[in-house]
C-alpha cells in the first residue's frame, strides 16, 4: 500500500493530468488504485464523468475541508487499494498539507517557466513541513517536469529542477494527445496507447513504482 499526493503551489502545472494518467498506468501494472479529487473545482471528477474508461471506476471526490473525514476516507481506501492517489488543489491549502501528512510520496510537478520553478521550491518547503510534523522521514519528495516543450526552458527544465535538491522523475511533455484524451473522459493509455505521451506516463509510473519499493 502507498499513498501518493500530487501537489503544487500554482495551478496549470499538470497535477490533474498526472494524477489521472498515472492512475491508469498503475492499473495497467496490476495495481488496485483509488484516486481522490480533493480540489473543490472537481476537475478530475468531471474528467472521469465524461467517459466510461478506467477513471469512471476509480475516481472519487473527497471533501478536504473536514480533516477528520478526509483522513478517514484516505485511510479507508488505503486498507484495500494498493495505490491511493490524491489530486490536491493549488496553493498552500489545508488539503495539500493534509495530503502530505498522510502520503508516502509527494509528487511536485513543475512546468517550463521561472515562475513554476520558484513555485516548485515553495512546494518542496511544504513537503519538508509535512515531513517535520510527522517525524518519520515521510513523505518522500519527487519533482516531475511537466508540460515540457521544445523551448530552451523546456529542454533545460529537468536540470533546473535537479538544482532544487530533490530527485527528478521522468518528464511529461506538452502533447495534444493528453488534452484530446481528457475531452473524451479517457486517459492517454486508453485514447492513444502507442503515442509518445502514453510512453511518457508509462515511464513515470514505472519510476514511481521503483521509488516505492
C-alpha positions as CSV (number, residue, x, y, z in Angstrom):
1,X,0.0,0.0,0.0
2,X,1.2,3.5,-0.8
3,X,-0.4,6.9,-0.7
4,X,0.8,9.4,-3.3
5,X,-0.1,13.1,-3.1
6,X,0.3,15.4,-6.1
7,X,0.8,18.9,-5.0
8,X,1.9,22.3,-6.2
9,X,1.7,26.0,-5.2
10,X,0.3,27.2,-8.6
11,X,-2.3,25.9,-10.9
12,X,-1.8,24.9,-14.5
13,X,1.2,22.7,-13.8
14,X,-0.4,19.4,-14.8
15,X,-1.4,17.9,-11.4
16,X,-4.7,16.6,-12.5
17,X,-3.3,15.3,-15.8
18,X,-0.6,13.4,-14.0
19,X,-3.0,12.0,-11.4
20,X,-5.3,10.6,-14.0
21,X,-2.8,9.1,-16.3
22,X,-0.6,7.8,-13.5
23,X,-3.6,6.0,-12.1
24,X,-4.3,4.4,-15.4
25,X,-0.7,3.2,-15.8
26,X,-0.7,1.8,-12.3
27,X,-3.9,-0.1,-13.1
28,X,-2.2,-1.5,-16.2
29,X,0.7,-2.7,-14.0
30,X,-1.9,-4.7,-12.0
31,X,-2.3,-2.4,-9.0
32,X,-5.6,-1.8,-7.3
33,X,-5.9,2.0,-7.4
34,X,-8.2,4.7,-5.9
35,X,-7.9,8.3,-6.9
36,X,-9.2,11.2,-4.7
37,X,-10.1,14.6,-6.2
38,X,-9.5,17.0,-3.3
39,X,-9.7,20.1,-5.5
40,X,-13.0,22.0,-4.9
41,X,-13.1,22.7,-8.7
42,X,-13.7,18.9,-9.2
43,X,-11.8,18.8,-12.5
44,X,-10.8,15.2,-12.1
45,X,-14.3,14.1,-11.2
46,X,-15.6,15.9,-14.2
47,X,-13.0,14.3,-16.4
48,X,-14.0,10.8,-15.2
49,X,-17.6,11.6,-15.8
50,X,-17.1,12.3,-19.5
51,X,-16.4,8.7,-20.4
52,X,-16.6,5.0,-19.4
53,X,-12.9,4.4,-19.1
54,X,-10.8,3.4,-16.1
55,X,-11.3,6.8,-14.4
56,X,-15.0,6.3,-14.1
57,X,-14.5,3.4,-11.8
58,X,-11.6,4.7,-9.6
59,X,-12.0,8.4,-9.1
60,X,-13.9,9.8,-6.0
61,X,-14.5,13.3,-4.7
62,X,-13.3,14.0,-1.2
63,X,-14.1,17.0,1.0
64,X,-10.8,18.1,2.5
65,X,-12.3,20.9,4.5
66,X,-13.0,18.4,7.2
67,X,-9.6,17.0,8.2
68,X,-11.0,14.0,10.2
69,X,-13.3,12.9,7.4
70,X,-10.5,13.4,4.8
71,X,-8.1,11.3,6.8
72,X,-10.7,8.6,7.4
73,X,-11.6,8.4,3.7
74,X,-7.9,8.1,2.6
75,X,-7.1,5.6,5.3
76,X,-10.2,3.5,4.4
77,X,-9.2,3.5,0.7
78,X,-5.6,2.5,1.6
79,X,-6.9,-0.5,3.5
80,X,-8.0,-2.1,0.2
81,X,-6.2,-0.2,-2.6
82,X,-2.5,-0.8,-3.3
83,X,-2.1,2.8,-4.6
84,X,-4.1,5.8,-3.4
85,X,-3.5,9.0,-5.4
86,X,-4.6,12.4,-4.1
87,X,-5.0,15.3,-6.5
88,X,-4.7,18.4,-4.3
89,X,-5.8,22.0,-5.0
90,X,-3.1,24.5,-5.9
91,X,-1.6,26.7,-3.3
92,X,-0.6,26.2,0.3
93,X,-4.1,25.0,1.3
94,X,-5.1,22.7,4.1
95,X,-5.8,19.8,1.7
96,X,-2.3,20.0,0.4
97,X,-0.7,19.8,3.8
98,X,-3.2,17.2,5.0
99,X,-2.3,15.1,2.0
100,X,1.4,15.5,2.8
101,X,0.8,14.3,6.3
102,X,-0.7,11.1,5.0
103,X,1.4,10.5,1.9
104,X,4.3,8.1,1.5
105,X,5.3,10.1,-1.6
106,X,4.6,13.6,-2.8
107,X,4.9,14.4,-6.5
108,X,5.6,18.0,-7.3
109,X,5.0,18.9,-10.9
110,X,6.7,22.0,-12.4
111,X,6.4,23.5,-15.9
112,X,9.0,25.2,-18.0
113,X,8.8,28.7,-16.6
114,X,10.8,30.6,-14.0
115,X,7.5,31.1,-12.0
116,X,6.9,27.3,-12.0
117,X,10.4,26.6,-10.8
118,X,10.0,29.2,-8.0
119,X,6.7,27.6,-7.1
120,X,8.3,24.1,-7.0
121,X,10.8,25.4,-4.5
122,X,7.9,26.5,-2.3
123,X,6.2,23.1,-2.8
124,X,9.3,21.4,-1.5
125,X,9.1,23.5,1.6
126,X,5.6,22.3,2.1
127,X,6.8,18.7,1.8
128,X,9.5,19.4,4.3
129,X,7.0,20.9,6.7
130,X,4.8,17.8,6.5
131,X,7.9,15.6,7.0
132,X,8.9,17.6,10.1
133,X,5.5,17.3,11.6
134,X,5.4,13.6,11.1
135,X,8.9,12.9,12.2
136,X,9.2,9.6,10.4
137,X,11.0,10.7,7.2
138,X,7.9,10.7,5.2
139,X,6.7,11.9,2.7
140,X,9.4,11.3,0.1
141,X,9.6,14.1,-2.4
142,X,10.0,13.8,-6.2
143,X,9.8,16.6,-8.8
144,X,8.1,15.9,-12.1
145,X,9.0,18.0,-15.2
146,X,5.6,18.7,-16.6
147,X,4.2,20.2,-19.9
148,X,7.8,20.1,-21.3
149,X,8.1,21.8,-24.7
150,X,10.9,22.5,-27.2
151,X,11.8,25.9,-25.8
152,X,15.1,26.4,-24.1
153,X,13.3,26.5,-20.7
154,X,11.6,23.2,-21.6
155,X,14.8,21.3,-22.6
156,X,16.6,22.7,-19.5
157,X,13.7,22.0,-17.1
158,X,14.9,18.6,-15.7
159,X,18.4,20.0,-14.9
160,X,16.9,23.2,-13.4
161,X,14.7,21.2,-11.1
162,X,17.6,19.0,-10.0
163,X,19.3,22.1,-8.7
164,X,16.5,22.3,-6.1
165,X,18.0,19.4,-4.3
166,X,15.3,16.7,-4.8
167,X,15.2,13.8,-7.1
168,X,13.6,14.3,-10.5
169,X,11.4,11.8,-12.2
170,X,10.9,11.2,-16.0
171,X,9.4,14.2,-17.8
172,X,5.9,14.6,-19.2
173,X,5.7,16.6,-22.5
174,X,3.1,19.1,-23.7
175,X,1.3,16.9,-26.2
176,X,-2.0,17.2,-28.0
177,X,-3.0,13.6,-27.2
178,X,-3.2,14.4,-23.5
179,X,-5.8,17.1,-24.0
180,X,-7.7,15.1,-26.6
181,X,-7.9,12.1,-24.3
182,X,-9.3,14.2,-21.4
183,X,-12.1,15.6,-23.7
184,X,-13.4,12.0,-24.1
185,X,-13.1,11.1,-20.5
186,X,-10.3,8.7,-21.1
187,X,-6.6,8.5,-20.2
188,X,-3.8,8.6,-22.8
189,X,-3.3,4.9,-22.4
190,X,-6.9,4.3,-23.5
191,X,-7.1,7.0,-26.1
192,X,-3.7,6.8,-27.8
193,X,-1.9,3.8,-26.4
194,X,1.0,3.9,-28.9
195,X,1.6,7.6,-28.6
196,X,4.7,9.3,-27.2
197,X,2.5,10.7,-24.4
198,X,1.5,7.2,-23.4
199,X,5.1,6.1,-23.3
200,X,6.0,9.1,-21.0
201,X,3.3,8.3,-18.5
202,X,4.3,4.6,-18.5
203,X,7.9,5.6,-17.8
204,X,6.7,7.9,-15.0
205,X,4.6,5.1,-13.4
206,X,7.5,2.6,-13.6
207,X,9.9,5.1,-12.0
208,X,7.4,5.7,-9.1
209,X,7.0,2.0,-8.6
210,X,10.7,1.7,-8.2
211,X,10.7,4.6,-5.8
212,X,8.1,2.9,-3.6
213,X,9.9,-0.4,-3.3
